[in-house]
Amino acid sequence: MILKLGIPKGSLENATIDLFRRAGFQITTSSRSYFPAIDDPEIECMLIRAQEMARYVEDGILDAGLTGRDWIEENEADIVPVADLIYAKQSFGKVRWVLAVPETSPFKTVHDLQGKIIATELVATTKRYMAKHGVTAKVEFSWGATEVKPPVLADAIVEVTETGSSLRANKLKIIDTVLESNTQLIANKASWEDPQKRQKLEDIRMLLQGAINALGKVGLMLNVHKDNLKAVLGVLPALKRPTISHLSDDEWLAVNTILDESTVRDIIPRLKQAGGEGIVEYPLNKIVL
């Protein structure tokens, strides 16, 4: 059994390969090839632009792939959504396609764009959005550098953003959100019905979601005398409850827990003050819930 898997080429490429690395898969790319190597003999990878991924998965050229929900909706692709994977090129969160206009323009709502020109890569979705609001406008495909087109080449744009910094830098203001999107693992319908391919995809889903769950988390273990256990537990937040086990000396206990990495620098000194000893912080690749 070989699973043909599409990896998104472009802005999501590095984040996707890093996520697979955390999940336990080593993917190696080359500037001379669109077929990355992967250390799993049951998977063949191909680099495909996210905008085209859903179409190739729907047609069965690929068994599965990773792409944004935005491009699935744009192509109205008939695929099986296997998993929501909340990560993006800059952060591990969702992105938004927003309707934006120049800061100095009089436009305040979508209804102010009646008869105007809107530039975007997401043409079909934008047309459906305008029709839903009863607004007739000319929606033009943008080949790139969309933020610089208003007000000379377009009255407004629909553009993807994570932080909004690029829009602000180009003196644009957001007046509405057209679509919220995140990366999805998707499958071809026939491939999903194949028991072996389906099991492989379910395994990949579990590992990728485990890698996402571990982002921003670290493990922490320490020893504590049983007389100080209550004080130590009072310092510790936990994913659930910390694991507590006896050491060879019955007077001492081992405590193991998972913390947000951003909190550890504040917590470790408090643990030491509460009687913790042998405190070890260690990285996590996956948390399978």
C-alpha positions as CSV (number, residue, x, y, z in Angstrom):
1,M,0.0,0.0,0.0
2,I,1.3,3.4,-1.0
3,L,-0.5,6.6,0.1
4,K,0.1,9.5,-2.2
5,L,0.2,12.6,0.0
6,G,0.2,16.2,-1.1
7,I,2.4,18.7,0.9
8,P,1.4,22.4,0.4
9,K,4.1,24.2,-1.6
10,G,4.7,27.9,-0.7
11,S,3.8,29.7,2.4
12,L,2.7,26.6,4.4
13,E,5.5,24.4,3.2
14,N,8.0,24.9,6.0
15,A,5.4,24.9,8.8
16,T,3.9,21.7,7.4
17,I,7.3,19.9,7.2
18,D,8.1,21.1,10.7
19,L,4.8,19.7,12.0
20,F,5.4,16.4,10.4
21,R,8.9,16.3,12.0
22,R,7.3,16.8,15.4
23,A,4.9,14.0,14.5
24,G,7.8,11.7,13.8
25,F,8.1,11.9,10.0
26,Q,11.3,13.3,8.4
27,I,10.5,15.0,5.1
28,T,13.4,16.2,2.9
29,T,12.9,18.6,0.1
30,S,15.1,19.6,-2.8
31,S,14.9,22.7,-5.0
32,R,15.2,20.5,-8.0
33,S,12.3,18.1,-7.2
34,Y,8.6,18.3,-6.5
35,F,8.7,14.9,-4.9
36,P,10.2,15.2,-1.3
37,A,11.6,12.1,0.4
38,I,9.9,10.8,3.5
39,D,11.2,8.2,5.9
40,D,8.0,6.1,5.6
41,P,7.9,3.5,2.8
42,E,4.1,3.6,2.8
43,I,3.9,7.3,1.8
44,E,4.9,9.1,-1.4
45,C,4.9,12.9,-1.1
46,M,4.3,15.5,-3.8
47,L,4.6,19.3,-3.4
48,I,1.4,21.0,-4.7
49,R,0.3,24.6,-4.3
50,A,-2.4,24.8,-1.6
51,Q,-4.7,26.5,-4.1
52,E,-4.8,23.4,-6.3
53,M,-4.6,20.7,-3.6
54,A,-8.3,20.0,-3.1
55,R,-8.9,19.5,-6.9
56,Y,-6.1,16.9,-7.2
57,V,-7.4,15.1,-4.1
58,E,-10.9,15.1,-5.4
59,D,-9.8,13.8,-8.8
60,G,-7.8,11.0,-7.2
61,I,-4.4,12.1,-8.4
62,L,-3.5,12.3,-4.7
63,D,-5.0,10.1,-2.0
64,A,-4.8,12.9,0.6
65,G,-3.3,16.3,1.1
66,L,-3.0,19.3,3.4
67,T,-4.6,22.6,2.3
68,G,-6.6,25.4,3.7
69,R,-10.4,25.3,4.2
70,D,-10.4,28.5,2.2
71,W,-9.2,26.7,-1.0
72,I,-11.5,23.7,-0.4
73,E,-14.5,26.1,-0.4
74,E,-13.1,28.2,-3.3
75,N,-12.9,25.0,-5.5
76,E,-16.1,23.6,-4.0
77,A,-14.2,20.3,-3.8
78,D,-16.0,17.0,-3.0
79,I,-13.5,15.5,-0.5
80,V,-13.4,13.9,2.9
81,P,-12.2,16.3,5.7
82,V,-10.0,14.1,7.9
83,A,-8.7,16.5,10.4
84,D,-8.6,20.2,11.4
85,L,-5.0,21.2,11.9
86,I,-4.8,24.6,13.5
87,Y,-1.5,26.0,12.2
88,A,-0.5,28.6,9.7
89,K,2.8,29.9,8.2
90,Q,3.6,32.3,11.0
91,S,1.7,31.0,14.0
92,F,-0.3,27.9,15.1
93,G,-3.7,29.5,14.7
94,K,-6.3,30.3,12.1
95,V,-6.2,32.9,9.3
96,R,-8.8,35.2,8.1
97,W,-9.8,36.4,4.6
98,V,-10.9,40.0,5.2
99,L,-12.5,42.7,3.2
100,A,-10.2,45.7,3.5
101,V,-10.4,49.3,2.1
102,P,-8.0,52.3,2.3
103,E,-8.0,54.0,5.7
104,T,-9.0,57.3,4.1
105,S,-11.9,55.8,2.0
106,P,-15.5,56.5,3.0
107,F,-16.4,52.8,2.8
108,K,-17.6,51.4,6.1
109,T,-19.5,48.3,5.3
110,V,-19.8,45.8,2.4
111,H,-22.9,47.6,1.2
112,D,-20.8,50.7,0.4
113,L,-19.1,48.7,-2.3
114,Q,-22.0,48.5,-4.7
115,G,-20.7,48.8,-8.2
116,K,-17.0,49.0,-7.1
117,I,-14.0,46.9,-8.0
118,I,-12.6,44.2,-5.5
119,A,-9.3,42.5,-6.1
120,T,-8.6,39.1,-4.6
121,E,-7.2,35.6,-5.2
122,L,-10.3,34.1,-3.6
123,V,-12.6,35.1,-6.5
124,A,-15.5,32.5,-6.2
125,T,-15.7,32.8,-2.5
126,T,-15.8,36.6,-2.7
127,K,-18.5,36.5,-5.3
128,R,-20.6,34.3,-3.1
129,Y,-20.0,36.6,-0.1
130,M,-21.1,39.6,-2.1
131,A,-24.2,37.9,-3.4
132,K,-25.1,36.8,0.1
133,H,-25.1,40.5,1.1
134,G,-27.0,41.6,-2.0
135,V,-24.1,43.6,-3.3
136,T,-23.1,43.7,-7.0
137,A,-19.5,44.4,-7.5
138,K,-16.7,43.6,-10.0
139,V,-14.5,40.9,-8.4
140,E,-11.1,40.7,-10.2
141,F,-8.5,38.0,-9.8
142,S,-5.3,39.4,-8.3
143,W,-2.0,37.8,-9.2
144,G,-0.3,39.1,-6.1
145,A,0.7,42.3,-4.3
146,T,-3.0,42.7,-3.6
147,E,-2.5,45.1,-0.7
148,V,-1.0,47.8,-2.9
149,K,-3.9,47.9,-5.4
150,P,-6.3,50.2,-3.6
151,P,-7.2,52.9,-4.3
152,V,-5.8,53.1,-7.8
153,L,-6.3,49.6,-9.2
154,A,-9.2,48.5,-7.0
155,D,-11.6,50.0,-4.5
156,A,-11.2,47.2,-2.0
157,I,-9.5,43.8,-1.6
158,V,-10.3,40.5,0.0
159,E,-7.0,39.3,1.4
160,V,-5.7,36.7,3.8
161,T,-4.2,37.8,7.1
162,E,-2.8,36.3,10.3
163,T,-1.8,39.4,12.2
164,G,-3.1,42.3,10.0
165,S,0.4,43.9,10.0
166,S,0.7,43.9,6.2
167,L,-2.7,45.6,5.8
168,R,-1.8,48.2,8.3
169,A,1.6,48.8,6.6
170,N,-0.3,49.5,3.4
171,K,-2.8,51.9,5.2
172,L,-5.8,49.6,4.8
173,K,-8.6,49.0,7.3
174,I,-10.6,45.8,7.7
175,I,-14.4,46.3,7.4
176,D,-15.5,42.6,7.5
177,T,-14.3,39.0,7.7
178,V,-15.2,37.0,4.6
179,L,-13.9,33.6,5.8
180,E,-12.0,32.1,8.6
181,S,-9.7,29.3,7.6
182,N,-7.2,26.7,8.9
183,T,-5.3,23.9,7.4
184,Q,-7.1,20.6,6.9
185,L,-6.0,17.1,6.2
186,I,-8.3,15.9,3.4
187,A,-8.7,12.6,1.6
188,N,-10.1,11.4,-1.7
189,K,-13.4,9.6,-1.2
190,A,-12.3,6.3,-2.8
191,S,-9.0,6.4,-0.9
192,W,-10.9,6.9,2.4
193,E,-13.0,3.8,1.7
194,D,-9.8,1.7,1.2
195,P,-9.2,0.1,4.7
196,Q,-5.4,0.3,4.5
197,K,-5.3,3.9,3.4
198,R,-7.9,4.9,5.8
199,Q,-6.0,3.4,8.7
200,K,-2.8,5.1,7.5
201,L,-4.6,8.4,7.4
202,E,-6.1,7.9,10.8
203,D,-2.6,7.2,12.2
204,I,-1.2,10.3,10.5
205,R,-4.1,12.4,11.9
206,M,-3.5,11.2,15.5
207,L,0.3,11.9,15.2
208,L,-0.2,15.4,13.7
209,Q,-2.8,16.4,16.2
210,G,-0.5,15.1,19.0
211,A,2.2,17.3,17.6
212,I,-0.1,20.3,17.6
213,N,-1.2,19.6,21.2
214,A,2.4,19.6,22.3
215,L,3.2,23.1,20.8
216,G,4.0,25.5,23.5
217,K,4.1,22.8,26.2
218,V,7.0,21.3,28.1
219,G,7.3,18.4,30.6
220,L,8.5,19.1,34.1
221,M,9.6,16.5,36.7
222,L,11.0,17.0,40.2
223,N,11.4,15.2,43.5
224,V,9.8,16.4,46.7
225,H,9.7,15.2,50.3
226,K,6.2,14.1,51.2
227,D,6.0,16.8,53.9
228,N,6.3,19.4,51.1
229,L,4.0,17.8,48.5
230,K,1.0,20.0,49.3
231,A,3.1,23.2,48.9
232,V,4.5,22.0,45.5
233,L,1.1,21.0,44.2
234,G,-0.1,24.5,45.2
235,V,2.4,26.0,42.8
236,L,1.7,23.7,39.8
237,P,-1.0,24.2,37.2
238,A,-1.4,21.0,35.1
239,L,-2.9,19.7,31.9
240,K,-4.9,17.5,34.1
241,R,-3.4,16.3,37.4
242,P,0.3,15.7,37.9
243,T,1.6,12.2,38.1
244,I,2.9,11.3,41.6
245,S,5.0,8.2,42.3
246,H,7.1,6.9,45.2
247,L,10.9,6.8,45.0
248,S,13.0,4.1,46.6
249,D,13.0,6.2,49.7
250,D,9.4,6.2,51.0
251,E,9.8,9.7,52.4
252,W,10.3,11.1,48.9
253,L,8.0,11.4,45.8
254,A,8.5,12.1,42.1
255,V,6.1,14.6,40.5
256,N,5.7,14.7,36.7
257,T,3.5,17.2,34.9
258,I,2.9,19.2,31.7
259,L,3.0,23.0,31.6
260,D,2.8,25.9,29.2
261,E,6.3,26.8,28.3
262,S,5.7,30.5,28.8
263,T,4.9,29.9,32.5
264,V,7.9,27.7,33.4
265,R,10.3,30.6,34.1
266,D,8.0,31.8,36.8
267,I,7.1,28.4,38.2
268,I,10.5,26.8,38.6
269,P,11.7,29.3,41.3
270,R,8.4,28.9,43.2
271,L,8.8,25.1,43.1
272,K,12.3,25.4,44.5
273,Q,11.0,27.6,47.3
274,A,8.3,25.1,48.0
275,G,10.8,22.3,48.5
276,G,11.2,20.8,45.0
277,E,14.5,19.2,44.2
278,G,16.1,17.8,41.0
279,I,13.8,19.9,38.8
280,V,14.1,18.9,35.1
281,E,12.4,20.6,32.2
282,Y,12.2,18.6,29.0
283,P,10.7,19.3,25.5
284,L,7.6,17.5,24.2
285,N,7.0,16.4,20.6
286,K,3.5,14.9,20.9
287,I,0.6,14.9,23.4
288,V,-2.0,12.3,22.4
289,L,-5.2,13.0,24.2
